[in-house]
Amino acid sequence: MTETKNNNGLKVLAGLLGVVLLGVIIYTVSLYQDKKKTETVLTKEKELVVEDLNSLKSEYDKAILESNATNEELVTARDNIAKYLDSVTTMKADIATLSRYRRQVGVLKAEREQLLRQVDSLTRSNTLIAMQRDSTYVELEKQTVFNDSLVVQNTQLADAVEKGSALNLSKFNVDAVKERTSGKLVSTSRAGRTDKFKICFTVADNVIAEAGDREFYLEVLDPQGNVLGESYSKTNDDGASVTYSKGTNFYYENKSLDVCDYINKPTGDFQKGNYMVNVYDDKLKLLGTSKFTLK
């Protein structure tokens, strides 16, 4: 009887132990499965954090590349994200750490939005400045072309005025003359009878010429091409020069004016042959030429 009771007690104890063992096994399996699920969730969460950080870094790379000038704030933000990436990649994932990084990703996204707005505003401002600069450059080019055109026009006008105001001869005549005892001059063509050359010319009227004292230069060349008279020399602003026989002065008042002057014979008589007389203005412009022959 007693032995039977003991056996029954052992059976009950064994059953209880079996139940406990089964419960332990079930609990252990449940813990293992929960651990696997947690590791899977943490891995996925870590991958999401890494993906967000990579996305942020790519956006910063693009913004830096598109920026005309290096933006230090963008570079610093991108470098900080690179550091977070290194930390997340090498860390052992746990809920608290990942939660902290998720919150940091949110902060970084907000910072990115603010920085990109600033960059966009700066880009628009730079574009506007560039457009204004280009517009100003175009206007300066136009003004330069216009000024150059004005300079050319003024130069052409000055040249035209200078040419238009230059004096010209309407008549030019040279006579070989002999002076009689009465003082009267008579024309001759013979060298032995010639006492002087009478050179007369008419200055044409010119309303835009400057009135005032003027001087023309008479150049008389003998048959050998030598200059008769005392042989003065005159050089103009361009470096051209003329050796002349005599300077003739007169006062010009914009009206037609007759001027005469004389070249006296040298020691002895004039030579026979061909003579040439040239008249130059004060700028050494040749106004007229006359040729004649003494027999």
Residue, then its C-alpha position, 0 to 999 in steps of 0.5 A: m500500500t505504501e509502495t503504491k503511494n510512493n510510485n504515484g507520487l513519483k509519477v506526479l512529480a515526473g509529470l510536473l517536471g515534464v510540464v516545467l521542462l516543456g514550459v522552459i523549452i517553449y519559453t526559450v524558443s520564444l525568447y530566441q524567436d523574439k531575439k531574431k525578430t529584434e535583430t531583424v528589426l534593428t538591422k532593417e532600422k540601421e539600414l534605413v538610417v544608413e540609407d537616409l544618411n547616404s541620401l542626404k550626403s548625395e544631395y549635399d554632393k549635388a548641391i556643392l557640385e551645382s554651386n558656382a562657388t564652394n559653400e563652406e556650410l554645405v561642405t561642413a554639413r556633408d562632412n558631418i553626415a559622412k562621420y555619422l555614416d561611419s559611426v552607424t556602419t560600424m556600431k553594434a545596433d541597439i534600440a536606444t542608439l538607433s533611436r538617437y540616430r533617427r532623431q539626428v537624421g530628422v535634425l539633419k534633414a531640417e538643416r539640409e532644407q534650410l541650407l538648400r534654401q539659402v543656396d538657392s536664394l544665393t544662386r538666384s541672387n548670383t544669377l541676377i547679378a550675372m545678368q545685370r553684369d552682362s547687361t551692363y557689359v552690353e551697354l558699355e560695349k554699345q556706349t564704347v561703340f557709340n563713343d568710338s563712332l562719335v570720335v570718328q565722326n568728330t575726327q571726320l568733321a574736324d578734317a572736313v572743317e579744316k579742309g573747308s576752312a583752308l584758303n585756295l587760289s582762284k587766280f594765279n599769274v606771274d609776269a617778268v617785268k621791266e621797271r621804267t624810269s617813271g616807275k611804270l612796270v611793263s611786261t617782257s619775255r627777255a631775260g636781259r630786260t627783266d628787272k623782277f618777277k611780279i607774282c599775283f594771285t587771288v585768294a578765294d572767299n571762304v566764309i568758314a575760314e578764320a579771319g586774320d593775318r596770313e602768310f603764303y610762301l613763294e618759291v621761285l626756281d631758276p632754270q637749274g632748279n635753284v631757289l631764287g632769293e635769300s632761300y628761307s626754310k619752313t617746316n610744318d607739323d608733319g615734318a615736311s619742309v619747303t625752301y622758299s624765296k619770299g614770304t608774303n603777308f596779308y590780312y584775310e577777311n573771308k572775302s576774295l582778295d588780290v595779293c601781289d608781290y615781287i622777286n627782284k633779280p639776283t646779282g647780274d641778269f636773270q638767266k635765259g630758260n624755264y622758270m617755275v613759281n610755286v605758292y604754298d599756304d602756312k601749312l605748306k599746302l601747294l596752292g598753285t604753280s606757274k611756269f614761264t620762259l625767259k629768252 
